[in-house]
């Protein structure tokens, strides 16, 4: 729960204070379908990428055939969620604006939906373990108590991609100051293809691979 104007302020703050990567593990309601509905957020994302900041956002958790905003905004890397088996998670949004996939936990979509023989929707699903605000504490109004909890969602997936983006920038495999489009291209080129061959609406360019993205033996090409 929050205002788009507050999200925009956060993006601008991070941009002014030297961020290389901004992670947006948030999604607006499905009723938000255009940037004109959240103009301040889209303007802030554009301002960040224009100043060399890579912006990564979660594709959404409604199993809809379109990427949620702000991930659908121009300049953002839209990330869907995969399960323990690398299959698209049953809640993960998909569509033509999807760029990458990363671990988010949960249950597999079906093979019929994904064209992925590795999907097993009847098999156990697992959550992503992370250090986070404890849900019981938050429900009681305590926002200071943290611990290791299980989570599932494209928010977790976006955080994985943000981390890999930061690694490849720090490693200098694409030069000392790669542009956001170059970072995005590198992540796409090094991703592991899943589902239908090549880029597809269910997996985008594939499952993010940190080792391949940071491998100095592979040339980095600009977008």
N, C-alpha and C positions, 0 to 999 in steps of 0.2 A: 504494500500500500504506500503510495507516495505520489508526488506531482512530477509531471514531465519537466517543469521549470527547475525543480531541484536536481533532477538527473542532468540537465543541461549545465547547471552551475558546477556540478561535480566534474563533468567532462572538461569544462573550461579551466577549472582549478588545476586538474591534473596536467592539462596541456601547458598552462603557464608555469608550472613548477617542474618541468623537465621530464615528464613521463615519456618513456619509449613505447610502452604498451598500455592500453586501457582495456580492462575487462568489464564487459557489461553483462553480468549474469542476471539479467532481468528480462521481462517481456511485458508488453502492454496487452490489454484485453484484445480478443479477436476482432472487436469492433473497430480497432485502429487499423486502417487499411491504406493510409496515405500519409506522406510526410507533412502535408498541410494540417493534419490533426495534431501533430507533435512537432511543429516547425522549429521550436527552440532546440529540441534534441537533435534533429537532423542537421540544423545549422551548426551546432556544437561539434557533431561528428565530422562534418565537412571541414570545420576550422581546425580540428585536431589532425586530420589526415593531411591537410594542406601544410601543416607545420611539421610533418614527418612522424606523426604518432600513429602506430598501428592500433586499430580498434577492433576488438573481437567481441561478438555478442551471441547469446543463446537463441537458437532457432524457434523455441517454443515447445510446450508440453501438452498439446491438445490433439496430437495425431491428425493434424490438418494438412492438406496438400498445398500449403503455402507457408513461407517463413514469416514469423511474427516480427513486429517492430520492437526495438530499434535494429534488430539484426538485418531486416530487409532494407534499411537505409543505405544509400549509395556510400561506398567507402568502408563499410563494416564487413568483417569476415563473419559469415553466418555459420554457426556450428550446431549440428544435430548430435544426438546421443546414441552410442552403441552399448551393448550389454557385455557381459563377461565373455561371450563367444564372438564378439565383434560384429554381431548382427544389429541392425537398426532396432532400437528399443520401441516397444509397442506404443509409447506415448509421444515419440519424437516427431515433430513437424518435418515436412519435406517439401520439395518443390524446386522450381527453376532457379530460385535465388539461393539455394543451399550451396555452401562452398565446401565444407569439410565435416568429418565426423570425429568424435572422440569419446572415451569412456564416460558413460553417465549412469550405468546400472539399470536394473529392472529386467523385464521379461521381453523376449524376442518377438518381433513381428513374424508373420508367416513367410514361408518360402514363396508362396504365390504372390504376396505383396512385394517382396524384395528381390526376387530372382536370385536368391542367395541360398546355396545348399547347406551353408553352415548354420542356418537359423533353426532353432528347436523351441517353439513357443510353449511346449509342454514341460520343458526342462526347468530346473530351479533358476530363479533370477537372484542376483546379488546386488547389494547397494555399494556405493562408493563410500569408503570410510574416510572421514576428514575431521579436522579440528574445527569446531563450529559452536555457535550459540546453542545451548541446550534447549530443546523445545519446551520441556516442562517449566524451565525457569522463565522463558519468554512469555508463556501463557500466564504466568503469575506476575508479569511486569518486571522481572529481573533480567536486565540486558547486560549483565556483567559476568554471568556464569557460563563458562565454555568447557568443552570436553570433546572426546572422540565420539562421533555419532555417524549413523548410516544415512546416506542421502541418495536420491536418484533424480535425474533431470538433466535437461540441456544446460542448466547453469553449471553443473559439474563439468560437462563436456567443454564448455567455453573456457573454463578455467584451465583445463589441460592444454588447450590450444594457445592460450595466452602465455602459459609457461614455456611452451616449445618456441613460440615466437621470441620471447625474451632470451632464451638460450641461443638461438641462432644469431640474434643481434649481438649478444655478448661475445659469442665465438668469432664473430667477424667473417663468417664463411661467405657472406654476400657483400663484404666490404665494411668499412668503418661506420658508415651512416646509410644503411639501406633504406630506400623509400618504403612506405607501407605497401605499395603495389608489388615491389620486389619481394618483400617478406611474404605476402600472400601467394605470389607465384612459386616461391620456394616451397612453402607448405603444401601447395597443390601438387607440384612436381614430385615431391618425395612421399606423398600419401600412398597408402596401400589400397589398391583397387578392390572394391567389393561389389557384389550384385552384378548388374549388367556391365559389360565391358566398357571401360572409359567413363567419362563423366555421366552421371545419371541423376535424376531428381530424388532418388531415395538416399543416396550416399554422397551426392556432390562429387568431389574429386577423389574421395576415399577417406580412409582412416588415418589420422595424423600419426606420423612416425618420427619420434625425436631423434633416433640414431641416424636415420637417413637424411633428415633435415639439416643436421649439423655435421654431416660427413664432408670434410674438406676436399676429398678426392672427386666429388661430384661438382661440376661447374654450376654456378648460380646464374640464372639468366633473368634479365629484367623483364617486366611485364609491359 
